[in-house]
Amino acid sequence: MPNLDVNYLNRALQEKLISLFSLLVIYTPPWRYILNIYNYSYMIADKIIEVAAYTLPSLITGAVAYHFFNMHTRNEEGRRRYLIHKEAQKNALPLRLQAYERLTLFLERINPAKLLIRITPQSSNKHDYEDYLVSQIEVEYEHNLAQQIYVSSESWDIITTAKNATIQMVRKTTADPAVATAQDLRETILKGLFDKQTPSSVGIAHLKNEVSGLWKED
């Protein structure tokens, strides 16, 4: 057998061992990567929890403070509006009472029981008397048109209805063939009032009821 160079074998063995060791050092198994990722994720989660522990109480405190501030602002705004409304009602009350007085006077003046006593026929012609009575009612109504802004819509509707019903009463009586003269027209309307309520009386009763409600509002 030929002689082997011992030094050569030793060097070859050393190179193999070094190469194998290098591979073992360089090579990293997959589970090492997974472990590194897990450790990194755990560190990030730990940081997030740490940051949340500092910021969450501040956020909750800020949210609670904002809620109470917003509620206080709404309460103050509601209180301010209430005071303004009450002050406006207080200032408008005399004007409203004056309007109710004027409208009550209007209904009294167009009440046939008062109207026919105050306005007497100037001739025997019933149609002339009819037109004159209607014109006086319309003039009284127009003089009080501005008062509607101080009363409720229901009250103004009742007043307008009372006016129209009174005019209708005069026209219907005039159309009766049994009524020949202006004096007959006057007497027939007055006699018809004995057993029924006039439109004006209905309107005045409603105004009185509404005025009593003003004191409850105050």
C-alpha atoms as a printed R data frame, in Angstrom:
    type eleno elety resid chain resno        x       y      z
1   ATOM     1    CA   MET     A     1    0.000   0.000  0.000
2   ATOM     2    CA   PRO     A     2    1.314   3.422 -0.784
3   ATOM     3    CA   ASN     A     3    2.201   5.656  2.172
4   ATOM     4    CA   LEU     A     4   -0.339   8.402  3.089
5   ATOM     5    CA   ASP     A     5    0.730  11.907  3.973
6   ATOM     6    CA   VAL     A     6   -0.493  12.368  7.551
7   ATOM     7    CA   ASN     A     7   -0.281  16.133  7.401
8   ATOM     8    CA   TYR     A     8   -2.366  16.153  4.271
9   ATOM     9    CA   LEU     A     9   -5.063  14.047  5.934
10  ATOM    10    CA   ASN     A    10   -5.049  16.255  8.987
11  ATOM    11    CA   ARG     A    11   -5.544  19.381  6.869
12  ATOM    12    CA   ALA     A    12   -8.305  17.738  4.848
13  ATOM    13    CA   LEU     A    13  -10.080  16.655  8.042
14  ATOM    14    CA   GLN     A    14   -9.758  20.112  9.526
15  ATOM    15    CA   GLU     A    15  -11.211  21.730  6.392
16  ATOM    16    CA   LYS     A    16  -14.162  19.309  6.470
17  ATOM    17    CA   LEU     A    17  -14.810  20.014 10.147
18  ATOM    18    CA   ILE     A    18  -14.547  23.770  9.613
19  ATOM    19    CA   SER     A    19  -16.928  23.588  6.635
20  ATOM    20    CA   LEU     A    20  -19.406  21.470  8.615
21  ATOM    21    CA   PHE     A    21  -19.217  23.846 11.625
22  ATOM    22    CA   SER     A    22  -19.744  26.838  9.365
23  ATOM    23    CA   LEU     A    23  -22.858  25.238  7.926
24  ATOM    24    CA   LEU     A    24  -24.176  24.543 11.413
25  ATOM    25    CA   VAL     A    25  -23.536  28.127 12.477
26  ATOM    26    CA   ILE     A    26  -24.912  29.742  9.299
27  ATOM    27    CA   TYR     A    27  -27.943  27.508  8.971
28  ATOM    28    CA   THR     A    28  -30.907  28.633 11.116
29  ATOM    29    CA   PRO     A    29  -33.849  26.273 11.371
30  ATOM    30    CA   PRO     A    30  -37.409  27.643 10.536
31  ATOM    31    CA   TRP     A    31  -38.588  27.446 14.115
32  ATOM    32    CA   ARG     A    32  -35.977  30.050 14.996
33  ATOM    33    CA   TYR     A    33  -37.644  32.528 12.592
34  ATOM    34    CA   ILE     A    34  -41.065  31.767 14.058
35  ATOM    35    CA   LEU     A    35  -39.729  32.296 17.548
36  ATOM    36    CA   ASN     A    36  -38.173  35.618 16.537
37  ATOM    37    CA   ILE     A    37  -41.441  36.807 14.943
38  ATOM    38    CA   TYR     A    38  -43.396  35.785 18.028
39  ATOM    39    CA   ASN     A    39  -40.977  37.641 20.300
40  ATOM    40    CA   TYR     A    40  -41.171  40.740 18.105
41  ATOM    41    CA   SER     A    41  -44.987  40.648 18.041
42  ATOM    42    CA   TYR     A    42  -45.078  40.239 21.782
43  ATOM    43    CA   MET     A    43  -42.850  43.290 22.194
44  ATOM    44    CA   ILE     A    44  -45.102  45.366 19.929
45  ATOM    45    CA   ALA     A    45  -48.254  44.250 21.800
46  ATOM    46    CA   ASP     A    46  -46.586  45.056 25.082
47  ATOM    47    CA   LYS     A    47  -45.748  48.566 23.818
48  ATOM    48    CA   ILE     A    48  -49.330  49.098 22.596
49  ATOM    49    CA   ILE     A    49  -50.724  48.070 25.974
50  ATOM    50    CA   GLU     A    50  -48.266  50.356 27.711
51  ATOM    51    CA   VAL     A    51  -49.267  53.322 25.518
52  ATOM    52    CA   ALA     A    52  -52.986  52.539 25.974
53  ATOM    53    CA   ALA     A    53  -52.511  52.403 29.737
54  ATOM    54    CA   TYR     A    54  -51.268  55.994 29.637
55  ATOM    55    CA   THR     A    55  -53.686  57.409 27.031
56  ATOM    56    CA   LEU     A    56  -56.986  55.613 27.794
57  ATOM    57    CA   PRO     A    57  -57.653  57.346 31.153
58  ATOM    58    CA   SER     A    58  -57.009  60.708 29.500
59  ATOM    59    CA   LEU     A    59  -59.413  59.890 26.670
60  ATOM    60    CA   ILE     A    60  -62.128  58.785 29.095
61  ATOM    61    CA   THR     A    61  -61.647  61.895 31.217
62  ATOM    62    CA   GLY     A    62  -61.817  64.098 28.113
63  ATOM    63    CA   ALA     A    63  -64.990  62.373 26.877
64  ATOM    64    CA   VAL     A    64  -66.719  62.764 30.247
65  ATOM    65    CA   ALA     A    65  -65.683  66.410 30.480
66  ATOM    66    CA   TYR     A    66  -66.977  67.078 26.950
67  ATOM    67    CA   HIS     A    67  -70.299  65.386 27.764
68  ATOM    68    CA   PHE     A    68  -70.856  67.497 30.879
69  ATOM    69    CA   PHE     A    69  -69.742  70.671 29.113
70  ATOM    70    CA   ASN     A    70  -72.094  69.989 26.212
71  ATOM    71    CA   MET     A    71  -74.977  69.246 28.598
72  ATOM    72    CA   HIS     A    72  -74.275  72.435 30.542
73  ATOM    73    CA   THR     A    73  -74.202  74.458 27.325
74  ATOM    74    CA   ARG     A    74  -77.564  73.038 26.219
75  ATOM    75    CA   ASN     A    75  -79.111  73.734 29.617
76  ATOM    76    CA   GLU     A    76  -77.862  77.318 29.579
77  ATOM    77    CA   GLU     A    77  -79.159  77.824 26.028
78  ATOM    78    CA   GLY     A    78  -82.564  76.436 26.988
79  ATOM    79    CA   ARG     A    79  -82.671  78.660 30.078
80  ATOM    80    CA   ARG     A    80  -81.732  81.724 28.012
81  ATOM    81    CA   ARG     A    81  -84.464  81.008 25.469
82  ATOM    82    CA   TYR     A    82  -86.993  80.489 28.243
83  ATOM    83    CA   LEU     A    83  -86.130  83.843 29.824
84  ATOM    84    CA   ILE     A    84  -86.324  85.607 26.455
85  ATOM    85    CA   HIS     A    85  -89.700  83.983 25.788
86  ATOM    86    CA   LYS     A    86  -91.029  84.998 29.203
87  ATOM    87    CA   GLU     A    87  -89.805  88.567 28.745
88  ATOM    88    CA   ALA     A    88  -91.395  88.760 25.297
89  ATOM    89    CA   GLN     A    89  -94.664  87.435 26.712
90  ATOM    90    CA   LYS     A    90  -94.539  90.011 29.488
91  ATOM    91    CA   ASN     A    91  -93.999  92.865 27.037
92  ATOM    92    CA   ALA     A    92  -96.632  91.618 24.590
93  ATOM    93    CA   LEU     A    93  -99.327  90.989 27.213
94  ATOM    94    CA   PRO     A    94 -100.666  94.580 27.306
95  ATOM    95    CA   LEU     A    95 -100.922  94.621 23.505
96  ATOM    96    CA   ARG     A    96 -102.709  91.283 23.477
97  ATOM    97    CA   LEU     A    97 -105.179  92.399 26.140
98  ATOM    98    CA   GLN     A    98 -105.871  95.563 24.172
99  ATOM    99    CA   ALA     A    99 -106.526  93.468 21.062
100 ATOM   100    CA   TYR     A   100 -109.010  91.280 22.939
101 ATOM   101    CA   GLU     A   101 -110.751  94.406 24.224
102 ATOM   102    CA   ARG     A   102 -111.029  95.904 20.744
103 ATOM   103    CA   LEU     A   103 -112.314  92.668 19.231
104 ATOM   104    CA   THR     A   104 -114.864  92.288 22.030
105 ATOM   105    CA   LEU     A   105 -116.042  95.820 21.325
106 ATOM   106    CA   PHE     A   106 -116.257  94.979 17.613
107 ATOM   107    CA   LEU     A   107 -118.446  91.945 18.298
108 ATOM   108    CA   GLU     A   108 -120.641  94.032 20.565
109 ATOM   109    CA   ARG     A   109 -121.059  96.723 17.906
110 ATOM   110    CA   ILE     A   110 -122.069  94.257 15.158
111 ATOM   111    CA   ASN     A   111 -124.422  92.363 17.455
112 ATOM   112    CA   PRO     A   112 -127.801  92.846 15.721
113 ATOM   113    CA   ALA     A   113 -129.412  93.737 19.044
114 ATOM   114    CA   LYS     A   114 -127.044  96.708 19.328
115 ATOM   115    CA   LEU     A   115 -126.495  97.388 15.627
116 ATOM   116    CA   LEU     A   116 -130.183  97.818 14.739
117 ATOM   117    CA   ILE     A   117 -130.794 100.093 17.729
118 ATOM   118    CA   ARG     A   118 -127.826 102.266 16.870
119 ATOM   119    CA   ILE     A   119 -128.453 102.419 13.109
120 ATOM   120    CA   THR     A   120 -132.017 103.265 12.168
121 ATOM   121    CA   PRO     A   121 -133.485 103.203  8.633
122 ATOM   122    CA   GLN     A   122 -133.077 106.393  6.611
123 ATOM   123    CA   SER     A   123 -135.823 105.387  4.192
124 ATOM   124    CA   SER     A   124 -138.464 102.715  3.801
125 ATOM   125    CA   ASN     A   125 -136.429 100.788  1.205
126 ATOM   126    CA   LYS     A   126 -135.343  97.522  2.829
127 ATOM   127    CA   HIS     A   127 -132.506  96.951  0.333
128 ATOM   128    CA   ASP     A   128 -130.976 100.351  1.110
129 ATOM   129    CA   TYR     A   129 -131.155  99.544  4.785
130 ATOM   130    CA   GLU     A   130 -129.655  96.111  4.163
131 ATOM   131    CA   ASP     A   131 -126.684  97.558  2.225
132 ATOM   132    CA   TYR     A   132 -126.080 100.199  4.864
133 ATOM   133    CA   LEU     A   133 -126.041  97.656  7.703
134 ATOM   134    CA   VAL     A   134 -123.671  95.361  5.799
135 ATOM   135    CA   SER     A   135 -121.331  98.242  4.933
136 ATOM   136    CA   GLN     A   136 -121.164  99.292  8.587
137 ATOM   137    CA   ILE     A   137 -120.300  95.746  9.642
138 ATOM   138    CA   GLU     A   138 -117.545  95.522  6.995
139 ATOM   139    CA   VAL     A   139 -116.083  98.896  8.004
140 ATOM   140    CA   GLU     A   140 -115.951  97.845 11.654
141 ATOM   141    CA   TYR     A   141 -114.252  94.594 10.636
142 ATOM   142    CA   GLU     A   142 -111.614  96.318  8.482
143 ATOM   143    CA   HIS     A   143 -110.726  98.700 11.317
144 ATOM   144    CA   ASN     A   144 -109.791  95.690 13.459
145 ATOM   145    CA   LEU     A   145 -107.877  93.616 10.932
146 ATOM   146    CA   ALA     A   146 -104.531  94.367 12.583
147 ATOM   147    CA   GLN     A   147 -105.701  92.841 15.868
148 ATOM   148    CA   GLN     A   148 -105.516  89.327 14.446
149 ATOM   149    CA   ILE     A   149 -101.745  89.203 15.017
150 ATOM   150    CA   TYR     A   150 -102.308  89.341 18.802
151 ATOM   151    CA   VAL     A   151 -104.950  86.600 19.071
152 ATOM   152    CA   SER     A   152 -104.977  82.942 18.156
153 ATOM   153    CA   SER     A   153 -105.968  81.778 14.685
154 ATOM   154    CA   GLU     A   154 -108.973  80.020 16.195
155 ATOM   155    CA   SER     A   155 -110.212  83.231 17.808
156 ATOM   156    CA   TRP     A   156 -109.812  85.218 14.607
157 ATOM   157    CA   ASP     A   157 -111.672  82.542 12.644
158 ATOM   158    CA   ILE     A   158 -114.539  82.681 15.137
159 ATOM   159    CA   ILE     A   159 -114.656  86.489 14.867
160 ATOM   160    CA   THR     A   160 -114.707  86.322 11.062
161 ATOM   161    CA   THR     A   161 -117.425  83.664 11.212
162 ATOM   162    CA   ALA     A   162 -119.487  85.833 13.572
163 ATOM   163    CA   LYS     A   163 -119.185  88.754 11.164
164 ATOM   164    CA   ASN     A   164 -120.208  86.661  8.150
165 ATOM   165    CA   ALA     A   165 -123.072  85.022 10.063
166 ATOM   166    CA   THR     A   166 -124.435  88.433 11.055
167 ATOM   167    CA   ILE     A   167 -124.310  89.653  7.447
168 ATOM   168    CA   GLN     A   168 -126.016  86.428  6.327
169 ATOM   169    CA   MET     A   169 -128.756  87.017  8.898
170 ATOM   170    CA   VAL     A   170 -129.435  90.477  7.502
171 ATOM   171    CA   ARG     A   171 -129.451  89.295  3.876
172 ATOM   172    CA   LYS     A   172 -131.631  86.256  4.587
173 ATOM   173    CA   THR     A   173 -134.209  88.360  6.409
174 ATOM   174    CA   THR     A   174 -134.212  90.927  3.602
175 ATOM   175    CA   ALA     A   175 -134.947  88.159  1.069
176 ATOM   176    CA   ASP     A   176 -138.080  87.142  2.999
177 ATOM   177    CA   PRO     A   177 -141.144  88.214  0.952
178 ATOM   178    CA   ALA     A   178 -142.996  88.989  4.172
179 ATOM   179    CA   VAL     A   179 -140.496  91.770  4.889
180 ATOM   180    CA   ALA     A   180 -141.655  94.716  2.814
181 ATOM   181    CA   THR     A   181 -139.965  97.782  4.317
182 ATOM   182    CA   ALA     A   182 -136.775  98.727  6.121
183 ATOM   183    CA   GLN     A   183 -138.730  98.974  9.374
184 ATOM   184    CA   ASP     A   184 -140.077  95.455  8.827
185 ATOM   185    CA   LEU     A   185 -136.503  94.247  8.306
186 ATOM   186    CA   ARG     A   186 -135.387  95.837 11.534
187 ATOM   187    CA   GLU     A   187 -138.291  94.520 13.602
188 ATOM   188    CA   THR     A   188 -138.096  90.990 12.146
189 ATOM   189    CA   ILE     A   189 -134.382  90.632 12.984
190 ATOM   190    CA   LEU     A   190 -134.876  91.953 16.521
191 ATOM   191    CA   LYS     A   191 -137.806  89.603 17.166
192 ATOM   192    CA   GLY     A   192 -135.760  86.650 15.930
193 ATOM   193    CA   LEU     A   193 -133.091  87.322 18.548
194 ATOM   194    CA   PHE     A   194 -135.391  86.582 21.479
195 ATOM   195    CA   ASP     A   195 -135.099  82.805 21.259
196 ATOM   196    CA   LYS     A   196 -131.546  82.262 19.995
197 ATOM   197    CA   GLN     A   197 -127.944  83.216 20.671
198 ATOM   198    CA   THR     A   198 -126.310  85.750 18.357
199 ATOM   199    CA   PRO     A   199 -123.010  85.014 16.541
200 ATOM   200    CA   SER     A   200 -121.433  87.873 18.478
201 ATOM   201    CA   SER     A   201 -122.314  86.240 21.809
202 ATOM   202    CA   VAL     A   202 -120.556  83.040 20.745
203 ATOM   203    CA   GLY     A   203 -117.455  85.000 19.716
204 ATOM   204    CA   ILE     A   204 -117.331  87.006 22.952
205 ATOM   205    CA   ALA     A   205 -117.605  83.843 25.060
206 ATOM   206    CA   HIS     A   206 -114.648  82.348 23.206
207 ATOM   207    CA   LEU     A   207 -112.545  85.518 23.660
208 ATOM   208    CA   LYS     A   208 -113.244  85.538 27.398
209 ATOM   209    CA   ASN     A   209 -112.146  81.937 27.677
210 ATOM   210    CA   GLU     A   210 -108.939  82.620 25.758
211 ATOM   211    CA   VAL     A   211 -108.094  85.678 27.869
212 ATOM   212    CA   SER     A   212 -108.412  83.613 31.036
213 ATOM   213    CA   GLY     A   213 -105.807  81.273 29.546
214 ATOM   214    CA   LEU     A   214 -103.327  84.156 29.250
215 ATOM   215    CA   TRP     A   215 -103.059  84.402 33.016
216 ATOM   216    CA   LYS     A   216 -102.355  80.669 33.248
217 ATOM   217    CA   GLU     A   217  -99.501  81.029 30.732
218 ATOM   218    CA   ASP     A   218  -97.968  83.816 32.778
